[in-house]
Amino acid sequence: MSHVYKHIELTGSSPEGIEDAVNQALTRASRTIHDMRWFEVIETRGHIENGKVAHWQVTLKVGFTLEE
């Protein structure tokens, strides 16, 4: 069986760290996007307040299977 995938970009944010930012993006997207299959981190950045990391931002490319 062949599959066709759609790619989208998501950006997650978290004061806890990079992994939590990824999980935040995927968890939120999973409410409306089904059959997500893979992700690729394409950008990592952060927000600085008072000389310290306030939160992380991670942009992902996500692939999901199109419904039949």
N, C-alpha and C positions, 0 to 999 in steps of 0.2 A: 504494500500500500504506500502510495506517495503522500507527502504532506506539503502544504503551502504555509509559509510562516509570514506573519506581519511583524515589523519591527517598530517599536516606539521608544522614546526616551522619557525617563522619569528622573526626578531629583528628590532624594530623601534628605532629611535634616535631623540631627540629633545632638544634644549636648553630651551624650554618653560616649560616642565614638563612631568610627567609620562603619563597623559591622552593624551597629544599631541603625544608622542612617539608611543602609541598604535594606535592612529588614522593615523599617518604617515605610519605605517606598513600595516594596513588594506586598506588604500586608494591606496597605491602603488600596493599591491597584487591584488586588485580588478580589475586592468587593464587586468590581464591575468588569474586569477582564478575566476571562476564563482560559484555561489551557496554556498558561505561561509555561515555557519549557526551559529557557536559559536566560542568563544575563551576562553582561560584560560591563565592568566598571570603565567608563571612558573619561571621567574627570573627578578629581577629588580636590576640595577646597574647604576653607574654614572661615569663620567669622571671629575677629579678635576684639575683645573688650578689655580695657585696662591691662594690655600687654599679655593677655592669656587667651587661650582658645575658649570661645564662648559656645560654639557649636560647629559641627562638621556638616558639610554638604557633599553628597556623592551623587553624581549623575551616572545613570545606567542606561545601556541599550538593552531592551528586553524583547525577546522573541516569543510569540505565541502562535499556536495553531489556529488557522481559520476554520470556522465551523462549516460543515458540509451543507 
